[in-house]
Amino acid sequence: MTMDPSTGPGGLRAALGALVEPLAEVHPWLPAALIDFVLHSGSDAVLMLLEPPRTGSFESEEQRRQDRLLHARIGGYGTGSVEADRRAQRGFYQELGASTPAIQLRWYRVLAALHPQTTDDPLPLSALLHGYANAVTDGPSFGHPQLERLLEFAGHPPVAVLGRAFAASTEDELYGVRDLLTAMPGYADALTRHHDTVVESMRNAAGRGRLAVLGLLERQPLAVLRQYLQVLAEYAVSGSSEVRAAAQKLLAEAPATEVDDAFWRLAADGRPNERAHALRRLYERASDPDARERVLLAARSDRAASVRQVADDLPIETAPVQLPSAPTTSVDWQVSQSPELNLALRQLRDDLDLAAAEMSLTAPRGRAPGPDDPGVLGNDGLLDLTAAVLGTGTGADRSRVKWRWLASTTSFERFAQSDGVQLPALLRALQWFGLLRIEGSLSEYTVLGIHALHDARPEPPSFDDVARALTDLGVPRAAVVEAVCFQTLGAPWDRADLAGFVARHLPTILSLTEETHDRSALGDTEVEQRAAATELLGALDDPPERVVRQLGTAAVTGPQQIQRAARAALGDGPHAVAAVGNAIGHGRATVRTAGARWAAERHLSAAVPALERAVRAERSDTVRAAQLDALEALGRSVSEYVDRDALVGKARESAAEPLPDTLAWFPWPELPVVRWADSGAPVPPEVIRAHLVQSVRSKDPQPDVLLRRYCALYDPADRERLGDFVARSWIDADLAEVRRLERENEPILDPRIGSLIAAKGALAVAAACAGGGVTPLVQSYLNEWYGMRAAQCKALLTMLAWVDDPSAVNLLLAVGRKFRTPSIRKEAAALIEGMAERHGWTPDEFADRTIPEDVTGRKLKSVQREQTARLYEAMVSERLWSVPDWRRFTSHPVIAPLVSGLVWRAAPSDGAQPVVFTVGPDGRPLAVTGSVTELPPDTVVGLAHGSRLPAAEVEGWTAWLGARDAAPVLSQFGRAAYVVPDGQRRSTEIADFTGCLLTGFTLRNRAKKLGYQRGPTLEGGWFVRYEKTFVSTAVTVAIYFSGNVLPEDDLRIALTDIRFERSRPGRPARFLRLEKVPPVLVTEAYHDAADIAGRKNVPVADWRDRIRRS
């Protein structure tokens, strides 16, 4: 029975009136018009008032205020009166759920006008569902039966929305509505009622869409999942390892015999790859020898060779692997209330209330708000949160109030590091907020919170305790394993601490890492995840043969990142040597090449005999070059393999073969003449052609040892001219199509058009031949195309890493230190490390030894700027030099003028009093009095800093510097030491400036003046920090503030804290405890924050209220 909307004060009319009454501020007649349209099918012209302005149009502040009001009342955005908004919405939706489909449909049109959709769906999911969010969370009368009735009324099949959800092609299509759809009453019954349609949609899904579909089945009753076992089994044997892992998590909830039956059906009737995967799953699940033998028999008798191969791969263990039993101790969930815990909870409440308020004020108009937006907690929320953490009450469950739009995870990391907070308190708080897991996986909040808790405790919990605590709270073991493999959950613990966990879950980990050599099935993120999971297998001291074999395969096939991870996991012992030997003798050329590079990368000298035998028998030039590279890296001479006559003869033979298509761009008629250095005779053009052909086929811009050796035989001037010509020709051809469009004034719809990345191997010839002339070419390309042709930028930097010229090194150092694009910056830093390793130096030592000397003008200024930055970094990181290394500076024509005006500190190895000195005109050390000071050879030297010297010495050197005509390039004195209080040494933040108010533009200008850059952009264009990175220590100083949105506005903001973040390749960045940060760096960062805040700026206690009111 439906209600009459006009009846009684408690009816729908009253509820709708209470909801829309404040909208009179937007227009006086808007509430009445909305009531008339929704309840009585009045004029729909009112919907035009709700539509957002067109993209790019100007909105006044008053228009933005009205827009926020509309979203707050109709769409669910929170404002200062968020609780009043939500009460009005709850009352209205309770009444709406029992109203007629016609009224519900008209209300949908209101929501759709406020959030216009670009999709052609009959009822776009986000617009339809976000308005029902509050009703859904409070036991509404609107569920799937009412949704289907509404669809039928609108002329659509009842299954339209559900079917569309299960047909999603990406996870993004369901973002923000999946939880709503699954939380609506009657969802499980709808899955049963529309089983055939859902299964059809699931079987038609592909790629990332399958992951989205699996999310719709999470947390469903076993009775529902049993209806979908067969299609879930199909997903568990699909081509994507990520889909397989997600499907297996769901199958783990079902009866084992039913799951086995589903796999056996696939082993009999599936496609070859499905049959192979199904047999692997069955072998892993087998509980006795007879069951395993049945699997092997089925594999051996299969009609496809690829499936029969499974039989050779599976019976590796002569006996079942005995997995270690899990520890029997349990987690102590007793949480004691204390002043410290109460303070931490209040701080968490304040942080999240601030984030929620800021979000509602700055949320972009185009985003559909509502169900995923947090509400202000206030005092009532704090009481409920405290009860949940203590486990003493059943306060209002905020786990359904979505907090995923928070600016960052910082609030929970701070909570985890607070005194009085232990693992149970952290996990209960995350669970209460609904942030323990998101879409089936551990959330970033959980992972980083656990990391922060580990780092802040002198005796952190064991990893086994963490795993047990998570499973106690209902997290499936498979999800914990997945978090360890793919989300770096175990990163803070040593390998030895993880060994037991890895061994106990070995079958699952192997299934998550298998077949990672299939690059086409993996995206960049998945490659990184699989690499981390693969390296995790190195925690096993004595890995089973199956693990060794899988790692050996991964080490020579597939993405380079996974290959390196597998090699690291195998280490340098006999397992690795045997696997390298197998790879070197493999039938596939790519595997032989990878095996040779593996031997070189891990310095496996035991592989030298196998390499020497292989190189004599090798017929592939590409493989032979890799083998010779490895021999040279392992200390063997390759001179006997350099045969100029053989090179010429072979080149002339290959000249009759057609050129590969990837060299069609090369301007052969313009090829410069190259002569042999010893005789002056011309090098046959066929030789240069052969170099280019082989290099392009190798697809690697790094020159191999033979190419370098042969090019070294060319006349130096001719060689450099050839290298410059190849590099310039490659760049010109890569940009030829773009330049043509620019000349003809045609739009460049795809900035990657005409890309020559497939021919990047040609740059190996340039790398082996070019001089400093290519450096400006590369710099110009980087400056123009960093954002659109990153792959080309990286290839050019790889080429530059082999150019023997200081200008090339200087550019790589500059790019690795401060380039705007993170991926390119990391690539340059990695190349510098490789260059240093080839010379047997650290990256810092390499940079010291390759400072350009013969430079003038603009190049001189550029080099001196780079070296000044390096000196500052050396000062704050407290780097030390030996006396012989340090003396190179005093005689260097470029850097000597820089170091002569600086003050140095020498520490004798015998512990005697440090010597503080400067450098005289003749390069000798001088005391502050002007007398010559001798430095013993075993002394180490570093830059002095005022915070590390007695006050009297600081005063003396300050006076000495003031008497000089020229100012020094660094400010070493004038910043008093900041000493971290004893009680905060294990903290990761300095909060002395929390609450210092200033404007967004003032913060930006002051921060940039001190060398800080804007931090990463978060959801909705929001950013919350300025940062400065020190490359040699991999430490970033981050100065946090209340936040601003792009494009930047001159908002009133407040500083919050200073943090020090360390990043390592393949691992997430982590905040350092203050006791782990060099004291000089702490002092400098503290005074940077003081200068940014303003020396007279005093923190205010009510800063949150002040920035809200601005």
N, C-alpha and C positions, 0 to 999 in steps of 0.2 A: 504493500500500500504506500502510495506517495503522498507527501504532505502538500497542503495548499500553501504556497509561498506567501500568501497575504495574511495568514492567520497569526494572531497573538504576538506579544512582545518578544517571546522566546523563539519565534519562528525565523525562517530564512530571511525575510525582509529586515527584521531587526538586526540579525547577525551581519548581513551585507551592509546595512546602514552604518553599523559600528565600525566596520572595516574601512569603508571608503569616506567616511565623514571628514577626516583630516585633509582629504584631497581637494577640499574647497580652497586651500592655499594655492593650488595650481590654477584652478578656475572655479569661480563660485558655483556654477551650475554643473560641474563635473560629477559630484556624487549622485545627484538626482538623475543625470543622464545615464550613468552606469547602472543604477538600480532599474531604471525603465528598460534599458536594453537587455539586461540579464534576466529579469523576472517577467517582462511583458513583451519581449521581442520588439523593443522600440528601435529608433533610428540607430544604425551602426556608424553614423558619422562620428560618434564619440570616440571610436577606435583610432581615428586620425590623431587625436590629441595624445595618444599613448605611444605612437610610433617614434623611435629615436631619429635624430637628424641624420642626414646622409653623411657618409664617410667624407671627412675633410671639411665639413661645414663648421663654422665657429659657434661655440656655445658660450654664453655669458655665465658668470658665476651664479646668477639667479636661476638660469636654465638648468645648470648642474645641480643646484639645490633642489629644484622641483623634480628633477630626474631621480635623485636619491630618495626623495619622499615617495614617488610612485613605486620604486622598487621595494622600499621598506614596507609599504602597506600591501601591495599586490604581489610583488615578486619575492619577498622574503629577505631582503637585505636588512641587516641590523643597523640601527643608528643609536643615538644616545638613549632612546626609549625603546630599545629592542624588545624587552619583555612585554611591553604594552602591545607592540606590533604583533608579536607571536601569539599573545592571548586572543587578540582580535581574529587572527588567521585561524587559530584552532577552533574558535567558536563558529566561524563561518564554514569551515570545511566539514565540521561535524554535521551541520545542517545540509550542506550541499550534497554530501554523500547519500542522503536519503531523498534527494529531490528528483525531478524528472530528467530523462536524458536530454530533452530540449534545453533545459536551463543549464545543465552541465556543459553541453556543447557550446552554448553562447559564452559561458565563462572561459572555456578553452580559447575562444576567439579573442577574449580580452588578454589572456596570457600570451597568445601567439602575436598579438599586436605589440605587446611590450617587448617580446623577444622574437623578432622576425627570423624565420628560418630560410635557408637557401635550398633545403632538400625538397624533393618531390614526394616524400612519404605522405601517406594519407593523414596521419596525425603525428607530427614530429615528436620523438620521444621526450626530448628535453623540455619543450614548451608544455607538453601535456602533463608531465609528471612532476616538474619542479614545484609547481604550485600546491601539490598535494603532500609535500614533504612533512609539514608539521602534523597533518592529520595522520599520516602513515606512522609517525613516531609515537603517537598517543592513542593508538587503538581505534582507528577510524572505521566508519562504516563503508568507506570507499575501498574496494579491493578489486581483484581480477574479474569476478563476476560482473561488477558494475562497469568496469572498463570495457568488457566485451559487449555489454548491453549498449554502452555509449557508441562503440564502433559500429554495431549493427544499425543503430539509429542514424549514424552519419553515412550509411551506405557502404560500409567496408566489412570484410569478413571478420568474425570475432577473433581470429587468430592473427590479425594484421600486425599488431604491435609486437606480440611475442615472436611471430615469424620473422619480422624485420630485425628484431634484436639478435636472433640466432643466425641471421644472414649478414651480420656485421663483417666488413672486410678488414677492419683494424680495431685495435683496442680503444683508440681515440673516439671512435663513433659511439662507444658506450660510456665514455668517461662522464661521471656525474649523474648518470641515470641507472646504471646497473644495480647499485645497492637499493635504489628506490623500487625498481621493478621487482627485485627478489624479496624485498621486505613487505610489499603489499599483500594483504591477506588473500589467501587462495592461490598463491603462486605454485605450491607443490601440486595442488589439484589441477591447475592449468597445465602443468607439465605432463601430467597423466592424461588429461583430456585431449591434449593436442600432440600426443606422442609421435604420431606418424609425420606430421608437418615438421616438428622439431628435428626428428632424425633426418628427414630429407634435407633440411637446411644445413644441418651439421655435416652431412656428407658432401654437400656442395661447397662448403666453406674451404678456404685455402689460405696458406701463409699465416700472417698475423691474425687473420680473422678467426682461426681455430683457437688461438689463445683467448681471444675475447669470448668465444662461445663456451670454452671450458669454465671461465669465470662465472658464467650464468648457472652452472651446475654445482658450484661450491656450496658447502654447508647445507645441502639438501638431505632430506631423510633417506635412510638406506633403502626404503621401499621404492623411492623414486629412482635412485641411482641404479637399482637392479634392473629397471626397465631399459636403461641405456648402456648396459654393460658391453654389448657387442660393438656399438659405435665408439665407446670409450676405448675398447681394445684396439679398434682400427686406428684411433688417434695415437695409442701407445706404440704402434709400429709404423708411424708415419716417417716422412723424410726429415722432419725437423726434430732435432734432439730436444729443443725447448718444449715443443708440443708433446713429445713423448714423456718428458719428465712431468709436465703438468697433468697429463692423463693418468700416469701411474700414481700420482698423489690421490686422485679420486678413486682409482681402482683399489687402493690399499684399504679403503673402508668396506669393501664388499667381501662376501665369503670367498675363500681361496678356491674352492672347487668350481664355483661358477665362473670365476675369472679365468681359471685354467681352461675350462671348456670353451670360452670365447677365444682364447689364444689358439687352441687346437683347431677350431674352425678356420681361423685365419691361416694356420700352418698348412691346412689342406687346400683351401680355396683362394687364398690371397694371391696378389702379384708376387713375383720373386723377392723383391726387397721386403715386402710385408711378411712373406713366409720366413725369410731369414731373421727378421727382427722378432717375430713371434717365437721362433725356436730358441733364440737367445733368452727371451723373457722366461720361457718355460724351463730352460736349463737353470737359470738363476733361481727360479722358484722351487725347483725340485728339492724334495726333502730327503730322498734316499737314493741309493745307487740304481735301483731298478727304474725309477722315474727318469734319472739322467740318461740311462741307457736307451730308454724309449725315445727320448729327444734325439740322441745321436743316430739311432736307426732311421728315424724320419728324415734327418738331414742327409744321411748318406744315400738314401733311396730317392731323393728329390730329383725332378727332371731338369732343374736348372743348375749349371755349374756353380753359380754364385752362391746358391743355397747349400750345395754339397760342400763348399769350402768352409761353411760354418762348422761342419763336423771336425775339420782339422783345427779350427780355432778354439773350439770349446773344451775338448777333453785334455786340458793342459795340466790340471792337477791330478797327480796319481792317487790322491786321497782328498776327501772333502776338506776345504780350508776350515780350520777350527777358529772361529771368531772369538776374541776375548769377551768375557761376560762383562756386562755393565756394572759399575760400582753399585753396591747395595745400599749405601747411605742415602738418606732423603734430605730434601731442602727444608730448612727451618723457616717456616712462613710466619713466625711470630715477629711482629713489628711493634716495637715499643715507642710510645709517644714521648717526645722530648722537645725541649725548646728549639734545638737545632733543626729537627724535622719540621716543626711548626713553621719556623722561619723559611725553610726551603719551600714548603707548600704555599705559603703566602707569596713568596717571590715568583713561583710558577704561575699562580693565579694572576698576579699583577702583569707578568709578561704576556700571558695569553689574552687577558682582557685588553691590554694595549694593542696587541696585534689585531684583535677582532675589531676594535674601534677604528684603528687606522685603515683597515681594509675596507670597511664600510664607507669611509670618507673618500677613498682614492680608487675604488673599483672602477675599471673601465666600463663604459656604457654598453659595449658590445657583448659582454659576458653575461650569460644567463645565470642569475644568482638563485639562492634559495636553499636547496637541500644540502649543499656542500659548504655552506657558510657558517662559521662559528658564531655562537651567541656569547654575550658577556656573562661571566660566571658570577661575579659579585660575592657577597658573603654567604649566601645560601649555597652557591656552588662550591665554595671553599669547604663548608661543613660536609657536604656530600663527598667531595674528593677525599677529605681527611678520613671519613668513615670507611671509604673504599680501600684506602691505603692501609689503614690499621686492621681491616678485616672485621670491624666491630659493628657494622651497620649495613643497611640496604638502602642508602640514600638514593635520590633520583639518579637513574642511570644516564649519564651524559655520553655513553659510548655511541649513542645514535645521533648525537649532535656532531656533525662532521667538522673536523679541524684540519682538513688537508690543504686548505688555502693559506695556512700560516706562512709567514714570510720565510722562516728557516727553522732548522732543528735546534737552533742555539738554546732556546728556552729549556728543552729537555736535557740537553747536554749540561747546562748549568745546574739544573736540578740534580742530575746524576752525580755531579762533583761536590755537591753540598755536604757539609758535615751532617751526620744523622741519617743519611740516605744510603740504604743498602739495596742489594739486588731485588728482594721481594717488594720493597716500596716502589722502586722504579718501575718494575713490570706491572704492578697493580695500577699505578697511575696511568701508564700507557694503555692498559686494557680498559680502564674506566673512560678514557677519552676516545676509545675506538681506534687507537693508533698502534696497538700491538702488532696487528697484521692489517694489511691493505690488499684487497683483491687476492687473498689467499697466501700471500708471501709476507715474511717479516717486513715491517716498514723501515724506511730510512731512519725514522725517529727511534725505533727500537735498536737497530744496529749501531748507530752513532751514540745513542745513550749508553749502551753496554760498553762500547769503546771508552767513553768518557769515564764511566764508573771504574773500569779497570785501571785507567791511567791515574786516577785520583786517589787510589787506595794503596797504602804500603803493602798490604797483603790482599790482593784482589781475589775474587772468587775463582775457583778452578773452572776450566771450560766445561768439565762434566757437570758442575753445579749449574752453570748457565743453561746447558742443554736440558737438564732435568727440570729446572724451574720453568722453562718454556713449555715443555710437554705437560707439566702439571697444570698449566693454564689453558690447555686444550690445543696447543700448536702441534700439528702432526709431526712425527719424527721426520717424515720426508721433507717437510717445509724447513725444519732445522738444518737438515743435510744440505738442502738447496741453498740456504742462507750462508752456510759455511763455504760451499763451492763457488757461488755466484755473487754473493753480497759481502764477502770479506768479513763475515761475522767473527771468525777466529783470528783476524789479523793481529790483535795485540798479544796473543799467546805464542810462545815458542813452538817450533815443530814438535819437540818432545812432549809438550803439553797436549798436543792435538793427536798424537799417534794412536792412543787408545780409541778415540772417537772415530778416526779414519778407519782403523782396522775393523771396528764393530759394524761400520756401515759401508764396508768396501763394495759389496755388490751394487748398492745404489749409486755410489760415487762413480764406479766404472760405467754404469749405464748412462750417467749424466755426461761423461766425458768421451764416450765412444764415438767413432766416426766423425771426429772433428776435422778430419782432413777434407771433408766435403765442403769446400769453401763457398760453393754456390748457395748452400742452405743456411749460411751464417752471415748475419750482419756484423758491423764493426763492434757493436756492444756485446753481441753474443760471442764473438771471437775473444774479446777481453775477458768475459766471464769464463769461457771454457779454458782459457789459458790459466786463470787463477785456480780453477778446479783441478786442472792437470798437475800444476806445480804442487798442489796439496798432497798428491800421492807420494811426494818425496819425504813425507813425515814417517813413512814406514822404514824401519831399519833394515829389515830383511823381507823385501816385497815378494809375494808369490810370483811364480813364473808367468801367470796370466797378466799380472800388472806389468812385469818387465816387458812382455811382448807388446802389450798395448802402448806402453810408453815408447818403445822402440819404433813402432809404426808412426805414432804421432810426431816423433822427433824428426822425421824425414819426409812427411807429406803434409800438405795443407798450409794454412796461414803461418807466416813466419813467427808470429807472436806465440802461437801454440807450440810450434816446433821448439822455440827457445825454452818454453815452460817445461816441456817434456824432457829436454836435455838437462835442465836444472834439476828436475825430479830424480833422474837417474844418477846424477852426480858424475864422479870421475873414476868410479871403481870398475871392477871386472864386468859388471852388467853393461855399463856404457861402452867399454872397449869392444865387447863381443857384438853389441848392437851396431856399432860403427863399422866393424869388420863386415857384418852382413850387408849393411847398406852400401859399402864401397864395392862389393861384388854383386850387387843386385842387377837384375836384367833391365830395369828402367833407368834411362839416363838421368831423369830428374832426381831419382832416389840416390844414384851414385853421386850426383853433385851435392845434394843435401848432406850425404854422409861425409864427404870431404870437408864441407864447411863446418859440420859438427865437430870434427876432429880439431880443426883450427880454433873454433870458438871456445872449446873447453880445454884446449892445450893438452890433448890426449897423445902424449909422445909414444905410448905403446902402440898407436895405430900407424906409426911411420913405416914399418915393414910392409903392411898391407897396402899403404898408399904407394910405395915405391914399386911394388909389383903391378898395381893397377895402372899406374901412369904409363908404364911401358906397353901395356896391352890395350890402352884406351884408344878408340878411333874417333870419338866425338871431341871436336875442338873445345866445345863449351865445358864438357866434363873434365877434360884434361887440364884446362886452365884452372878450374876449381881445385883439382888435385895438386897442382903445382903451387897454388896459393897456400894450400894447407901445409905442404912440405916446407915452404919458406917460413910460414908462421911458426912452425915447429923447429926452426933452426937449421934446416937442411938447405944446402946450396942447390939452386936450380939452373946454374950456368950451363951445365951439360945439355940442357934441353933447349937452349937458345941457339937456333941454327938458321942463319940468315938465308943461306942458299935454299934450304928446304922451304922456308917461308915464301920466297919468291916463286919457286916452282909450284908450290901448292896454290898460291894466289892466282897464277896464270891459268892453272887448270880450272879453278872455280870460276874464272871470269866468263867461261862459256855458259854458265848457268844463269837463268833469269834472276833479276833482282827481286827481292821480296817486296810486296806492296807497301810495306812500312817504310821503304826508302824512296818512294816515288817523288817525294818532295825535295830530295837533295839536289842542289845545283851543280851537277857534275862538270859542266863546261867551265865553271869558275873555280874549280879546285886549284889551290895554289901549288906551285912546284915545291917539292920537298927533296932534299939531298941527304946522302949519307954523310955523317960527320967526318969519317976517316978518309974517304976518297973524294968527296965532293960530287960523286956521280949521282944522277937523279934516282930517286926511289921510284920504281915502277908504279904507275897509278893503280894497277891491279892490287898492289899490296894495301894501299889506303882503302880501296874498295872492300877488300877482304876484312880489314879491321872493322869497317862500319857494318858489314853484313853480319859478322859474328857477334858484334856488340849489340846490334838491334835484336838478334835472335835470343841473346841472353836476357834481354829485358831488364838489365841492371846498369844504372849509370856509374857504378863503381868499376874502375879498370882492373882487370885481372893481372897477375904477375907477368905473364908472357907479353901482354899488350904494353905494359909499362917498360919491360926490358927492351922490346923491339923499338918502341918510340924513343927510348933513351939513346938509340944508335943514330938518330936523325940529327942533322945540324940544329943547334939550339934555337937560332932565330927562325929557321924554317918550321921547326916543331911548334914553337909558340904561335907562329902565324897560322898554322894548320888548326891548332886547338881553338884559337879565337874564331876562325872561319866556321868551324863546325858548330860551336856554341851559338854564334850569331845567326847562322843559317837555320838552326833548330828553332830559335826564338822567333825569327821572322816567319818561318813556316807555321809555327803554332798560332801566331796572331794574324796570319795573312787574311783570313776570312773576316775577322773582326775589323781589321783596318780597311778592307774593301767596303764593308757596310758603313763605316764612319765616313769614308770619302764620298760615298753616294748618298749620304744623309738618310740611310735606311735604319729603321729601328733594330736594335740588337735584342731579339726576344730571348735568346739563350746565350749568356755570356761565355759558355763553354764551347761554342760552335767552333769547328775546325781544330779541335784539340789534337795535339801530337803526342799525347802521353803514351800511346802505344809504341812509339819509337824512342822512348826515353833512353834506351840502351845506347843510342848513338852518342849520348853525352859522355860515355865512358872514354871515347876517343879524345874528346875535348879535355876530360879530366887528366888523361895521361900526357897531354901535350901543352895545354894552355898555360899562360902566365897571368900576371896581375891584370892584364887587359880585360879579362872576363868579369872581374869583380864589379865594375860599374854596371855592366849589362845585367848581372844577376840582381844587384841592388835596385835598379830601375824596374825590373820585372816584379820584384817583391812588392815594391811600393805601390804599383798600379794594380796588381792582380792577386794580392794576398787573399781577398775574400771570395774569389770566384774560380781560381785555378790553383787551389792549394796543392794538388798532386804535382803539378808542374813546378811549383815553388820548391817543394821538397826534393824533387829530382835535381833541380839546379843547385840546391844547397849540397846535395850528395856529391855532385860533380865538383863543387868548390872545395869540398873537404879533401880532395886529392891534388889540388893545385898548390904547388910549392911556392907560395908567395905570401909575405906577411899581410898584404891587404886582404887576401882571402880569409885568413885567420881572423883578422880584426872584424870583418863583416860578420863572420859566423859567431864570434863572441858577442857582438852587439845584438844580433838577432836572438841568440840564446838568452840574452839578459833581459831584453825589454821589448821584444816584438809584440805587436798588438794581437796577433792570432795565436792562441795557446798551442794548437797542434804544430804550427810551424816553429814556434819558439822551442817546444820540446824536441822537435826533430833536430834543430841546430845544436841544442845542448848535448843531445846524444851523439851527434857527429863529432863535436869537440872531444867528448870522452873517448870515442874511437880513435881520433887522431892522436890524442895523448897516449893511449894504450899502445899504439904502434911504435911510439918512441920510448915507451917504458916510463912515462911520467904521469903524474896526476894532472887533471885538467888545469889546475892553477899553475903548476910548474910549466905545463905546455904553453899556457898563455903568457907567462913571464918570458919564456925563451923565444917567442915569436912576435915580439913587439916590433912593428916596422921602424926602420932607421932612416932611410933616405926618403923623407916625405917633407913637403912644404905646403904653404898656403892653406887652402880649405882642408886638404887631407891631413895636414899636421894638426889642425884644430880638432878634427874628428877623432884622430887617434888619441889626442890628449884628453878629450872629453871621456872617451871610453876608459882610458887608464886612470883618470881621476875617480870614476865610478868604481873601478876595481880596488883602488886604494881605500876608498871609504868603506867598501864591503870588507876589506881585509882588517880595517880598524875595528868595526863593530863585531866581527866574528872572531877577533883576537888571533888572527893568523900569525904564524911564526915562520921565519926563514933562517936557514943556516947562514953564517957569515959569508962564505963564498957565493951562495946564491944571491944574498942581499947586495953584495958589491957589484953585481951586474947592473943594478939600477944606477949606481953613482957614476958609471962611465957610459951609460946609454945616452945618445944625443937627444932622444925625444923625452924620456922619462926623468933624466937627471935634473932638469930644471924644476920638475914637480916635487921630487923627493928632497931637494936641497932646502926647501923652506919648511919642512915638516920636522916634528920631534919624534924621536925613536926611543925604544926601551929595550935594552939588552939584558937577558937573564943568563948568568953563567951557570954551567951545568953542575958546579959544586955547591950551589945554593947560596952563593955570596950575594951581597947587596946588588940589586939591579942597577945598571948604568943607564942614565937618561942623557940623550945627546941629540945633536942635529948634525947636518952634513956641511962641511966647509966648502969653499970654492974649489979646492983641490980634491974633493971627494973624501977627505979624512973626517972621522968623527970628532965633534967639538962639544965640550961641556957648555953649560949656560954661561960660564965665566969666559969662554973663548979659548980655553986651553984644549990641546989635543988629547983625546981619550983613545986608548988602545982597546981593541976588542979581541979577546982570545979566540982561537979558531973554533973551540967547541961551544961558543956562545950562540944562543938563538935570539933573533931580533924580531921585534914587532913594533907596530905604530903605537905610540903612547896615547893615552886618553886621560883627561882630567879626573875622571871618576876612579881611576886606578892608581893615582899618585897622591902622596902626602900634600897637604894644603900649602906648605912652604915651597915645594917644588912647583906646584901649579902657579903660585904667585910669581916665582922667578921666571918661569918660561912665558907666562902671559906678558910680563914686562919686556922680555927679550923680543917676543913677536911684535909687540906694539912699537918697538924702536926700528923695526925693519921698514924699508921703503915699500916693498911689495907684500901684499897679503898672501898667506899660504892658501893652497888649493883646498885644504880641509880645515874645518873648525874643530880643533882637538880639545879646547879648553872652554870653560864658560858654562858647562852643563854639569851641575852637581850630581854626585852619584845618587841613584835611586836604589835604595836597599829594600828588597822585598821583605815584609814582616815575616817572622818565623812561622806564624800560623797560616800564612798564605803561600808558602813555598811550593806546596803540592797543588795549588790551584792553577788553573790555566788562564786566568784573566786578571787584569788590573782594573778595578772599578772606581778609582779615585776621581774620575771625571764624569761619572754617571750623573746625569741631570744638569750638565752644563748646556744652557740654551744658546742657540745661534740660528742663523738662517741657512737654507740650503745652498745658496750661492756663496755665502761667506765660507761655509765648510768646504765647498768644492775648490774655491780659489786658494784658500790657505793650504789645503791638502796637496793640490797640484804643485804649488810653489815648493813644497818640501819633497817632491818626487813621488807622491802617492797617485795611484790610478783608481778609477772607479772599479769596484768589485763586480763579481758576476751578477748578471741580471736574472732575477727570479720570476716567479709566476706573475703575470700581469704587468711586466715592465718594472717591477719593484726591485730596489737594491738597498742594502743595509750596511755597506762598509766601503772604506777606501783602503787600499793595500799597497805595500811595497815589497817586492820579492828580492831576496839575496840568493843568486844562483848557486854560488859555490857551496853554500850550506843547505840549499833547498828549503829555506825558511822564509815564510811570508809574514810580515807584520800587518795585522788587520786592525784598523780602528773602526769600531762598530758605532752606529748611531740608530736613531729611531726609524729611519727609512725615508726614502724619497722615490718618486716614480718617474719613469722616462716618458716623454721629454722632461728634463728636470724643471722643477718649480721652486720658487723661492719660499718654500714652506718654513715655518718655525720647526726646528728639529732639536733633538737633544742627543749628546754623546752618551754612549752606554758603557763600553768597555774596550780594552786593548787585549788582543790575543796574538799568539804566535803559532803559526800553522806550518807543519812540515809535510811535504809531499814526496813520495817515493814512487818510482816507476812500477806500474801494476798494482798499486795499493791506494786506497783512498787517503786524502789528506787528513791529518789528525792534529789536534791542538796539543802543544807541548806544555808540560808543567813548567812553571816559572823557574824552578830549580834547574831545569835542563837547558835554559836559554843563556847564552853568554851574557854576563852582567853588563858589558858595554852596550850590547844590543838592547837590553831591557831599559837602560838609562836613556839611550837615544830615542827609543820609541815613546818612553814616558814624556820626554820633553817635546817631542813632535806633537803629541796629543795636547800638551799644555799650550804650545804655540797655536795649534788649531783652535782650541777652545778660547784662547785669549787669556793672557796672564792674570787679568783681574776678574775673570769670569768665575763665579762661585756656583757649585751645584745647588739646585733647589730640590726640595723634597717632593713638591707637587708638580714635577715636570710633566708627568703624564697628562694631568688635567690641563696644563697650560698649552701643550701642543695640540690637544683635542679642540681647545677653544679657538685656536688660531685659524 
